Amino acid sequence: MKTVLIVLDTLRRDYLEPYGSTWVRTPAMAKFAAEGITFTNHWVGSLPCMPARREFMTGRHNFLYRNWGPIEPYDDVLPRELRKQNVFSHLITDHYHYFELGGENYHTAFNTWDFYRGQEHDPWASLVDGMALPEHMGQATALNLQNRSRQVREEDFSGPRTIAAAIDWLRDNHHADNWFLQVELFDPHEPFYCTDEYREMYGDSWTGPLFDWPTYSEVTENPDAVEHIRKCYAGLISMSDKWVGRLLQEMQQMGRLEDTLIILTTDHGTMLAEHNYWMKNRMPMYNEIVRIPLIMRLPGGDMAGTTCNGLTQTVDIMPTILNHHGCTLPPFQTGIPLQATIRGEAVRDCAIFGYFGMALNITDGRYVYMRHPIREDGGPLHAYTAMPVGGLNHWYPRELNGQIEMGRYFSHTYNLPLYKIPATGSAPAPLRGEASYVGRHLLYDILTDPLQEDCIEDPAIEEAFIGQINKVLRRYEAPAEQYLRLGLTPPQSQ
């Protein structure tokens, strides 16, 4: 048994040919979809990058318990579960967050791993004095420009180097069996930097200052700048598609398509001026961010060219891979193997998703309900962890040490005591002139309003979703404060 998991970061489904895009060129993904199963109702779980990756690894939601952080000592993780069945695992990536404070214990779970440098703020190209910043719009940093100076030709970019390394690994292990390969590209995550030919594919005529990295905020730029960013993003997708295509072509030439499960997906999407927002994290969790692509090719191309409309989530990837390799699923994972979903044996009735300390969002595939915190600070709220890293690249401040408690709070931690650390959250940031989202909940019918332009009011649907939220929070053993911060009543036992 063999599996390849291909993860592209920040990949929007509506920019892909298999999901109906008529202007962004993704021929490799289109060919892959024609040979596989396209999931039409696939959703995120926890956001952003590392919380999503913890779900890839554990099959459990992250955002109910803590923020961005490491793999926990009690986690049952995919590579270690595979190892119990003598399945070898290898990670090839240019996703540098794995190698920063807050990304511990992910790559070390694999038998072997390989890392290609140069994305975003990866501390790679070292100049004591730093590069001078040119005139620019949005974000630009000296470190990122220094990294770019080492990536001029397409083959120099860390994404293509990652794919080239994956091809080499497949060749080196051509005759081996029982392995899992995770190939992970940071692209098309911002900054949307690619070679000129890919922007020219889309007729980009931008003559303004450097602008390929919008701020995480409200859109203030003019329509020409918005169009430019969308073309930069499209260009980076097309460049990534080309290299993914090379990997798949190599597998075809080696005969690996006949005996390998291949999954292609992402962690989340992004906002490209829809609803007048850039990027993610600050705004309500619109479909551009949370309804994501998933394509799976079964060995031998079984069920080629079909679609699956069942409700699926990021947490389903881990049990799918374990299922394929004949592994017993660990007791506390909550995902549903995709094999069961495509056979109609197990279909999720709802999916929850969110950022730690922000809204709790839920969908049944027809409606999306966003339940926002009822207090400005998003509380009451604590992070529960055995790894007291405060998020991306920082520890919790020492001023909190006197407020940290310890205890045993959840069964899924295998009786390991946890730190209970005071935390703050927030509702999404409203646009200028809009009312606060604190205590203001949103309901959308995405069948009749796929762009989520108009909220609806339907007390019966809202009440049904509240019931589902309560049910899911009990099932996932969520702390009582997750109910309270959303204006719900926790179970009496808590």
N, C-alpha and C positions, 0 to 999 in steps of 0.2 A: 504494500500500500504506500502511496506517495501523495503528498499534498503541497500545493503552492498557494500561498496567500499573498496577493498583491494589494497593497494599501497605498493609495495616493491621498495626500492631505489636502483638505479644502476643495473637494471636487463636487461641483454642482451638477445635479442630474439633468437639468434643463439645458446645459451646455454640451450634452452628449448626443450623438446620433441615435443610439439605442433608445433614448428617452424623448425623441422627437425633435431634437435640434436640427434646423435646416440651414444654419449658417456657420456653425463651428464644425471643423473637419476632424472627425475622430474615426477614421476608417478601421483602425486596428480594433478598437472597442466594438465597432459595429459588426465586424467579422466574428469577434469573440462572442457577442450576443447571439449571432445567428447560429453558433455552434453550442450555445448554452441556454440557461434559463435566466430570464430577466425578471427580477423581483420589482413589482410596481408599487408596493406598499411598505417600503423599508424605511425605518426611522432610527434616529440616534437614540442614545440613552443619556450618558453623562458627558458634559462638555466642560472645557475644550479639549486640547490635544491629549495630555496624559490621563485625565479621567476617562476619556474614550478608550485609550490603550489599556487601561486597567480592566475595562470591560472585555476587550479582545482577549485578554490573558485569563480572566477569572470567570466570565459568564455571569457576573453580578453587577448591579448598579453601584456606582461610586458616590453619586451626588447626594444621597440621603445621609451620608455619614461624615464625609470630609471633602475638602477642596482638592486642588491639584496636589498630587503627592506620589510617593513611591509605591511599589508593591509592598504589601504588609507581610510580616512574618507568618501570619496565619492564613494567607491566601493560598488556595489551591490553584496553581497556575498551569497553563496549557503545556509548556515544554516539559515540566516535571511530571505531569500526568502522562504525557506521551512516553517519557523515559521508562515508566513502569511497564510498558509493553515493548521495550527495546526499540522505540522509534527515535531516530536521531533527528535533532532539530538544529537549524542554522538560521541566523538573522543577518540580512544584508540591508543596510540602511544609510541614508544621509540625514536622518531626522535627529538633529543634535540635542534635542531635549532629553533623549535617553541618557545623555552623558553629562547632565547638569544636576545641581542640587534640586531635589524634587522629582528626579527621574530614576532613582536608584532601584536596583534589583529587577529591572525588566530584562535587559540584555544578558545579565549573568545567569538567568534561568536556562538559556539555550546551551546546547553542547558547545557550539562555537558561534562566533559573531564577527562581523566585519563592518567598519564605519568609514564613510567617505565625507570629507570635510568641506565646509564652505557656505552653508546655508545661513541666511539671515544674520543673526548675531553670534554665530558660532565663533568662539575666540580662537581663530585660526591664523589669519594673516597678521603677523605681529610687527607693528611699526611704533616705536616709542613716541614719536611726535605725531603720528596719525596723519591721515590724508585730509586736505582741506575740502570742505563741502562746497559743491557747486550750487548755483541758484537752483532752488527746488520747490516743489509743492508737496504737501503731505509730509511723510516721514522720509528721512535720509540720515544715515549715521556713517561716521568715518570707518567703523569696523566693517560694516556691510560693504562699503565701497572698496575697502582693502581686499575683502574676500572676492569681490567681483573682478578685481584686477588680475586674479589668478585664473579666472574663468571667462575666457574671451571666445575661444572656439567652442562649438557645440560639444565636442568630445571632452572638453575641460570641465564642463559643468558637473556638479556632484550627482545630479539625477542620472544622466547618461553613464557616468562612471559606476554608479550603483548597479544599473542594469547590465553593463558589461561584466561586472564582477559576478552577477547572478548567472550569466551565460557561462562564464568560466567554471563556476561551481557545478553547474549541471554537466558540463563536459568532463570535469574531473571525477564526477560521481555517476557516470553514465550507466554503469552496470550494477549500481547499488540499489537496494530495496529498503523499505521501511524508513522513510524520512519525511520530514516536514521542513519546507523552505519558506521563510517569510521575507518578502522583498518589499521594501517600504521606501517610498519617495516623499520627501518634504514638498515637492512641487505637486500641484500648482498653488501652494500656499504663497501668500504675499511675502516679500515684494515680487511683483509680477515681471521678473527679469528673464528675458530669453534673447536669443540672437535676432538680429533685425529681420531675417527672412520670414520669421513666424508672425511678426506684426504686419509685415508687408502683405502676407497672405490675406489679411483682412482690410487692406487699404488704409492702414493707420497713417494719417497725415499730420500728426501732432508736431508742432514746431515750438511749443512752449518750453518752460523749464523742465528739468528732470521730474517726472511724476509717474511712479509705478508702485507706490506704496501709500495708499490712503490711511489717514488716521482712523482710529476706532471711534467714530463720532457721527454727528449729523452732517449731511452733505451741504457744503457751502460753495462748491466749485461750479463752474458754468457747464452747460450741456456738452461742449466740445471736450472738456476734461473728463466728463463721465464716459463719453463714447471712447475716448482714448484708453481709459482704464479697462473698460470691457474688452477692447481689442487686445490689450496687453494680456489680460487673463485668458482670452481665447487662444492667443498665440502660445502661451505657456502650456495650456492643455494640449494643443496640437503637437508641441514638441514632446511632451510626456507620452502622448499616444503613440508617436513614432517609435519611441524606445520600448514601450510596453509591447508594441507589435513585434519588435526584433526578438524580444524574449519569447513570445508565443511562437514565432516562426522557428526559432531554434528548437523549441520543444517539439514542434511538428516534425522537423527534419530528423530529430533523434528518436521519433516514435513515442515520445513521452505523453502525447495527448491521449493515447489509448489506455494508459494505466494510471493517470494522475487526476486527482480532484483539484480544480483550479477555481479560486474565489477571487474576485476583484471588487473592492469596495473603498470606502473612505471613512474618515472620522466625523466629518461635518461639512456643510457648505459655507457660504458667505453671502453678505449683502453687497450688491454692486449698485447702490443708489435706489433700490426698491424701497418703498416706504420712506424715502429720503434718509436712509442710513448707509454708512459704510461698514463693512466687515462683520464683526460678531461681538458677543459678550455684553454689550450695553443695551440693546434693544429687545423688544419681545421676540420670542423664538419663532420667527416666521418660517414658512416652509422652505425658503431658499437656504436656510441654515440646517433644518432638521429632517427634511424628507430627502433621503440620500440614495445614491445608486448602489445596487448590489447585483452582480451577475455571477453565476456559478456554472461552470462547465463540468459535467459529470464525466467520469472515465469512459472513453469510447464515444463520447458525444451523445449519450442517451438523453432523450427529451430535448434535442437540439431545436432551437428557434421558438421555444415555448415561453410563456409568461406564468408567473405565480402571483396571484393577487392577495394571498394571505398576509396578515399583519406580522411583520418581522422586525427585529431590532439588532443593534450591535451585539448585545449579550448572546445572541444565537450563534455567533461565529465559533466560539470556543467549543460548545458541545457538538457542533456540526463536524469539526475536525476530529474530536475524540471519537465520535460515532463512526466516522469513516475508518479509523484505525482500530476499531474494536475495543476501545478503552471503556472502562466503567466510568460513568459520570460522577464527579465528586458530589458529596451530599448537599452542599450549600449553593451550588450554581443554580441560576434561575432561568437560563436560556432554554430555548426549544430547538433541537436539532432541525436544520433546514430540510433534511431528508424526510422528517415526519410531516413538515408543513407542505411540501410539494406533493406528498401522498394524501394529504387531507386528514391525517391521523391526529394531528395536534395543532390547533389554530388558536392563536392568542386573541382574546376578546378586546383587549385594550393594551396600550403601550404608554408608559410614563417616561418623561425625559426632562432634563433641566441642568442648570448650573447649581452648584452648592450655594445655598443661602439666597437664591433668587426664586423665581416662580417654580411651582410644580405644574407641569404641562401634561396633558393626557389626550390621547386620540383613540378612536375606535376605527379609524380609516375613513370615516365620513365627516365627522366633526372633530375640531380641535378646541380644547378648553384650556385656557391659561389662568391658573389660580395664583394670584400674586400675594406677597406678604402683606399683612395688615398694619405693619409698623415700618417706620422709615429705616430703622436699622436692620430690617429683615429678621428680627429675632422673635422670641428667644432662640438662641442658636449656639451649638457647640460642635467642634470637630472631634471625632473619636478616632484615635490612631495609636499605634504602637511605634510610629515613626514620626516624631514631632518636627517635621519640616513644614514651614508655614506656607508653602506654595512654590512658585517658580523662582528658584535661586535665592531663597532666603529662609532663615529659621524663624520660628515664632519669637517675638521680642521678649527679652528677659523680664520686662515689666509685667508680663502675664504669669510668670512662674508661680507667684503666690496665689493665683486664682485657679491653677490647674489642679483637678482632682484625678484620682485613679480608681478604677473599679473594673468589674466584669459586667458588661452591659448586654452582650448579644451572644446567642448560641453559636453563630457562624465563626466566632473568633477562637473556637476550640479552647475555651476557658483561659485564654491569654488576657491578662489585665491590660487595659487601655488608658491612655491619657484622655481626659475630657477637658478640652481646651476652649475657653470662651472665644466666640467668633461673631463677626458681624456680616450681614448680607445687605441686600437692597432689592427694591423693585427695579424694573428697567428704567433707563433714562428717557423721559419724554422729549419729544421735539419741542422746540420753542413755541410757546403759545398753547401747548397741549396740557391737559390736566395730568396730575400725577397718577402713576400706576399703582400707588400704594392703596391696597384694598379695592382696586378696580380690576375686575376680572373680565376676560375676553373670551367670546365664543364665536367660532367661525364654522360655516358649512363649506368645506373645501370641495365638495362636489359641484355646487352651483357657483361658488366663488373661489376658484383655485388660487387667485392672486391675493386673497384675504384683504380685500378692499373695504368690506363692510362687515362690522360686527352684527351679530343677531342677538336678540333677546328671546330666550325660550326657557322659562323657569323649570319646566319638566326635564328638558335635556340637561340643564345645569345640575339639577338635583340628582339625576341619574349618574352624572360624572362624579359628583361629590361622593355618592355611594361607592363608586368604583375606586376612587382615590382612597377612601377609608379601608376598603377591602385589600387593596394592593399594599398600603402602608403596613397593615397588620401582617400580611403574608411576608413582607420583607423585613419585619421586625424593626421598623423605623422608630427612632426615639420619640417620646411624647411631644417634644418641642416642635417636631415637624408638623404635627397637627395644629398646635397652638399658634405657630407663626402664620399659618394659613387661615386662621379663624375657624378651625374645626375642633371637634371634641375628641380627645384621645380615648382609647378603650379604658375601662375602669381598672383593668389589671395593671395599667401603667401609671 
